[in-house]
Amino acid sequence: MNKRFNLFRMIGCLTVLSISCAALADHHEGASNLSAIKPIHSTNFGIDQTEIEAIKAAMQSAVDGGHIPGALLLVGNSKGVGVLETVGMQGPGSTTPVNKDTIFRIYSMTKPIISVAAMSLVEDGLLRLDDPVSKYIPEFANLRVIDRETAAIAPAHNVMTIENLLTHESGLVQAIFAADTALGKMYEENFADYSNITARDLAGRLGKLPVFFEPGTAWHYGHSTDVLGAVLEVAAGKSLDELLNERIFQPLGMDETTFYVPVSKSFRVAEPIHGQMADNTEVRAMLSGGGGLNSTTEDYVRFAQLLLNGGEYRGHRILEAATLKQMREKKIGTDVSREFFFYGNRGDWGLGFHLQPTSNDADGPHNFGWRGIGGTIVVVDEEEDFYMIYMEQKRGGPRGAPFDNNVAQRMVYEAMRN
């Protein structure tokens, strides 16, 4: 019988965890989620010992090859953790192994958190998906569109909505993803360093620039979720960190997920071998909804469980199940250009999540989640009843790493299905 459909029918002791029971205890006063699945439910999600060793060997080869200092891979569900493997150290020259309390810059894995917060405001009537962005950020009231070929600028015909921000169909881009375009150059000129302006200031500046296409007509990655963060501040009447603490972090016990890391915890921050990453202990004005959060594996597990459990975590309901289901509906319709979509004709996008098919059937089951430019990823699969979190810190460096967030996802699925 296919292990993929029998993830919880294995018997015997869980022997694949490469951590001790003592290592599972943490600073969350006994509320850790990194607990091994009890023997009655013993499973490693259909991944046998040989496959675990192959995955860990690939992770280790990335360390040995000088691509990353260390990494962590976790597979779990509401019953607990089935696979947890760590390799290497927290940074170059560090003697501290990567562990569940290592603090990572999660960059765009911030976006799903902001999207969930946005939908919680929608549930409370503080926000509507069809609201114009200009209702909260007036600078978007006179929206203009730039012609990609001629660079001519003209008034927009469509109104940018909150839903456009969630689906990345707003027309907002980012310099790194629009290189060699007139708008990309405008972004470079206006946002050479925006760390010391507020999210509201950033949104206001963006509102005065043209958009790359008519809202709702194409998908393009960029500053959409940064603007959404500013919208949430206006709609809720409080700063983004206060909003997230109130609606997500405190109920879930995510007390290690913050925009800036206290200096007292700096010894736990993961650092890359390659590429520059900002000092995340230096508090700045920017609270970036698009990529500003830092987190630990222990903390992000709580958020992943919330997503897998239909919006509820240990008795704390953050979203209604119907709302989370709505967030997983495909939003790239036939009238939306996929020219810039990362996955081309495969997959889709929901209200804040990637939607990746988990088989050759493009219309079949799909997982959801997102990744961070520093090498992290979260994948949630309701059909198979698991989530996967992979943590590393890398920004550039030599190509051809034997293990990264793409390889992690592929090897886990392949092992489950063998």
N, C-alpha and C positions, 0 to 999 in steps of 0.2 A: 504494500500500500504506500502511496506517495507520501513521503515525510512532510511535504509542504502542507498537506491538509490534516496532519496529525501531530501538530507541534507539541501537544500536551499528553501524548499517550506513551511516551517513553517511560521506563521504570528504572529504578536503581538510583544510586547517589550521583549528585552533580559533581563531576570530577574535573570539568574543564576550566573552572574559574582559577585564574592564576593569582588570586589574592587570598589571604587568610581571613577567617571570620573576624579576627581582631581588626583587620584593615577596613572592614565594612562599617564599623562604628565611626561616628563623626561628631562634629561640633554642633549638630542640629538637635542636641539634647534627646537622643534616642529615636528621632523621627526620620532617620536615614531611609532613603529609598533604595540604596545599593545593598539590598539584602538578597542572598541567594534564594532561589525558589526552593520551597520546602520539599523534602523527599517525596511526599504524596503527589506533588505536581512536577516531579523532577524532569527537567528537559533542558536541552541546550538548543532548542528550536530546530531539531533535526540535523544539527551540525555535529559530526562525530569528532573524536579526538584527533584523528589524522588531519581533518579539515581545519580544526582549530590551530593545530601546529603549523599548517601551511600558511594560514592567515597571519599568525604571529611572526613567522619567518619572513614573510613579505614586509610586514611592518618594520621588523628589525633591520632588513636590508636597506630600507630607506634611511634609517639612522646610520648604519654602517657606511653607506654611500655618501654621507655628508649632506643629505637633502634636508633633514630636520634633526633637531636634538632629541625629540621624543614624541610619543603619540599615545592616544587612548582610544579603544574601540569598545562600545557597549551595545548589547542587544537585550532588550527586556520587554516586559508588559506589566499589566496590573498585578500579576502573581509574583513579580520580582525580577531579578537579573538572571539571565541565562548564560550570557557570555560577557566577560569583562577582561580585556587584555590590555596591558600597558607595556611600553618599551621606552628605553632611553631616559633622558634627563629633561628638566624643565627649561634648560637653555644651554647655550655653548659655554663650557667651563663649569656648569653647575654640577653639584654632587647630589642634588635632590631629585629622585626619580619622579617622573610624571605620575600623578595619582588623582583620585576623585576630587580632591580639594585644590588642585592646580587651577589658577585663574587664567582664563584665555580671553583674548579679544575676539568676540564672536562676530563682529562686524555685521554682515547682512542677516545673520540669524537673529538680529534685533527685529527685523521686519515682521516675521510672524507674530511676535509679541505685540508690536504696535498695532497690527491688524486685528488681533483679538481684542485689544483695548478699544479700538475704534468700533468694533461690532458690539461691544458691551455698552457703549454710548448710544448706539443705534437702538439697542433693546430698551434703553431707558428714555428714549425720546429726545435725547440731547443732540442727535445727529441723524441725518437722513442720507441714504445712499444717493438720492437724486438731487441733493442740495448742491448748488453751485459753490465751487471753492471760494469764489469772491464774496460769498456771504460771511465768511470768516476771515479771509485775507483779501481786503478790498483792492489791492494792487492787481488782482487778476480780472477786474471788472472789464477792462478794455483789452481783452486778449487779442494777440496778433500771431500770425503764422509766417514763418520764413520759407521761401522757396528754396529747396535744397540745391537746385541747379543754378539759379540766377542770384540767390541771396536776397531777392526782393521780398519786402515785408508788407503784408496786407492784413486787414482785420479778419479775425477768425469767424467762421460761420457757426461753429458748434460751441456750446458752453462746457467748460471743464467741470466735472462733477466729482463728488467724493468717491463714487464707484470707480471713476477713471483713475484716481490715485491708487486705489487698492489693486486694480488690474494692470497697472502700468500702461494704460492707454491714454495718458494725460497729454502726451506731447512733450513732457519734460524729459530731458536726457541728462547726461553728465559728460564732462569733458573727456574722460577716459574712454567712454563708449561712443564718442562722436568726434574722434580725431579727424583732422583735415577737413572739417566742415566749418562753414561760417559761424554757425551757432556754437560749435565746440570751442572756437576761438573766443567768442564772446564770454563763454563760461570761464575760460582760462583767465581772461582779463578781469572778470568780476569776482572770481572766487579762487584766486591764487592761494589764499589761506583764509578759510572761513571758520576756523576753530574758535576764534575770539569774538564772533558775532553770535547772536542768539538764533535759535531755529526760526523764530518769527522774523528776524531781520533777513535771514536767508530766503525765506518764503517771499517776503516783500520784494527783494531784489529779483528773484526769479519771475515774479508776477509782472515786472516791468520789461522783461526780455521776451522776445517771440518764442513760440513753441515750435517744435520740429515738424509737427503735422497736426491736422485737425483732431482734437480730442475724440476718442472713440473709434478712430479709423485704423490704428496700428498699435502694435506692442513695442515698447522700447524701454530698456532698463535705464534708471537714472535717479533723479531727486524726488520722485513721487512720494516715497514714504517719509522723506525729510519734511516735505510740505504737509503731509498728513499729520506728522507729529505736531507741527505748529497749529494745524487746525484743531487738534484735540485739546491743546492748551487753551485756545480761545473758547471752544465749545464747553469745556469743563470749568473754565475759570481758575485753573491752577497749572503749575508747572508740570512738565511731562514726567519728571521723576516722582513728584507727589502723586500724580494720577496713576502711574504704574504701580507704585507701592500700595496705594489704596485698593486698586481693582484686581491686581494680579499677584504681586510679590508677597505681600503680607498674608493673604489667604493661603497661598501655596507654600509659604515658608521659604521663599527664595531670597534669603537675606544676604546672599553673596552676589546677587546680580545687580550691578550698579553702573552708572555712566562713568564714574571715576573711582579708582581703587584707593582706599586709605593707605597712607605710606606705611603704616604698621603691618600691612599685608603684602607689601611689595616683594617679599622673599618668596611668595607663592605665585608670582606672575610668570607665565611662560614667555620665553623670548625666542626669536628666530635666529637661525644661522645666517640666512640670506634675507636681504631687504630691510628697510627701515620701518619700524612701527613706533607710533607716537608714545610718549611716556604717559601711560594711563593713570598715573598717580597725580599728574598735574591737572588740577581742576580748572576748567575753562568755561566760558559762557555757553558754548554749544552743547545742547542735548540732542544728539542726532538720532531721530527716529529711524533713519535709514541704515545706521551701522555703528551706533555709539556705545553699545552695551558690552560689559565684561561679565563673564559668568564662569561657574564651575560645572563639571559634569554632574555632580550631585544636585545642583540647582536646576540645570536644564532638564534633567530626568523628570522633575516635577511638572515642568511645562509640557514635556512630551507625553507624559501620562495623562495630563489634562486633555490633550488632543486625541489620544487614543480612546479615552473614556467618555467621549461625547460631550466634553465641556465641563466635566466635574472631576474634582480631585479630593479624595478623602473627606467627602461630605461638603466640600466647598464648591458650589456651582458658580463658575465664572461666566459661562455662556449656556444658553439653552441648546439642547441637542439639535434642534431644527436650525438654529443659527449657524452652528458649526457645519452642518450639512450644506447649508446655503453657501458657505465659504468654499466648499469643495466642488461646487458646480462649475463646469467648463464655461469660460467667459470669452474665449477667442473664437468668435463666430466666423461665418463664411465671409462677412463683410470687413473683417479686421485683417490687416496685412500682417503676415508672419515674416516679413523681410528681415527683421531684426531679432526675431524670437530665437533664443539660445538653442532650442531643440528642433528648429525647422518645422517640418510637417508632423513630427511626433510630439505627443504630449499636449498639455494645455496649461491654462493659468486660471486660478480661482480668485477669491477675494483675499489675496495676501499669500497664497501658497503656490508652489509649482505642483503640477499634476502630471506625474510620470507613469506611463503604462508599465505594468509589471510583467507583461507577456508580449508576444508578437502581435496580439490583437489590440490595435490602437483604440478600439472602443471598449476594451475589457477593463478589468480592475486596474486601479492606479494608486500609487502612494502619494503622499503630500508632505511638504516641508520646504526647506530652503537651506542654502549654504552660505558660508562667509568667505570673503576674499582671503582671509588668513589661513584657509585650509580646513575649516570646520564644516560639519553638515549635520542636519537632523532629517530623518526620514521616518514617516509614520505610515504604517500599512494596516488598515482596519481589516482587510480581507484575510490577511495572515496573522492578525493579532500580535503585532510587535512594533516596536520603534527601534531605530538604530541611531546612535550618536557617535560621531567620530570627531576627535579633537586633536589638532596640531597647530603649530604656528609657523607659517611660511609666507613670505612675500617676495615672489620671484625666485631667483636661483637657477641652477642648471635644470634643463628639461629632462624628462625621462625617469622621474622618480618611480621606483618599483611599487610604491604604495602611496595613495592619496585618497581624498574623499570619494572620487569616482571608483577607484579600485576597491575601496572598502565596501561600497554598495554592491558592486558586481560580485565580489567574492562571497559575501554573505548570502546573496540570493542563490548563487550557484551551489553553495554548500547545502542550503536548505533543500534544494530540489534534487540533489543527487541521491 
